[in-house]
Amino acid sequence: MTKKLLFLLLMLPSIAIACGLHQSTGFSMVTLPGSLDVFGAVVEARQHDRFNNQNKPINFQLFTVRSQLSKESKDQLEFVVFEAIRGHASDVNGTSITGKNSDITPQELVVITEWDVLDGIASGSISLSEAIKKNWIRLLGPVEKKQQFLHWVRQWQ
């Protein structure tokens, strides 16, 4: 009996079912250009609670971000949030935030950051300019979409 239990404990991690996005049970490091800089800067900022939301649950962070996304603006656009730490991408369309099911294309605007950074901007704890200057957020994609996004998010504050 002990041998069977030991066998199960040793083998179970190797036969675990992976999530559909990452297709792996082991460590998966997905990066985009500039995402490692964002990764390091966000980790350091979190250690010092720079976003003022360290104890705020993710669902409340998303609620704050969605409340800003729901405000009408001529500059509003669709974009992809790439979480630098998790290596996870989400499509943002209006207030809809869904896991990305396809590869990122060069025509898409990609916002490399974390949800607590966007929550900090949406709640006014930090400014967009500060987030860009301190490498907490980086934009990839067409220049016009980057400028439109910057103009739109500055209206949040």
C-alpha positions, 0 to 999 in steps of 0.5 A: 500500500505504501509503495502505491501511495508513493508511486501516485505521489511521484507520478501525479504531477507528471500526468497532471492536465494542463490548461488549454492556453499553455498546453504544458504542466511545467513552467512556461515563460511566454514573453513579448519584446519589453515584457521582461522589463515590465516584469521586473519593474512591476515586481519591484513596485509591488514589493513597495505597494506602489499601486496602493492596491496590494490587498485588493482582490483581482475581481475588484481590480477588474471592476475598477478597470471595467468602469473606466472602459465603460465610459464613452470616448471617441478614442476607445479602442480594442486592445490586448493586455499581455500580463508580463508576469503570468505570460497571459494575454486577454482581448479587451473589447469595451467592457469585455475581457476574455482570454486570447484564443489566437496569436497576437498580430502586428496590427493589434495594440498590445498593452504589456502590464499587469491588472493591478497597474491598470487598476492603479491608473483607473483608480487614480493611484498612479498616473499613466505617465508615471506607469510608462516612465517606470516601465510598469506599462509598455505598448506594442503595435501601430503608432496610431493605436498607441497614440489613441490609447494614450489619449484615451487612458489619460481621460480616465484621470 
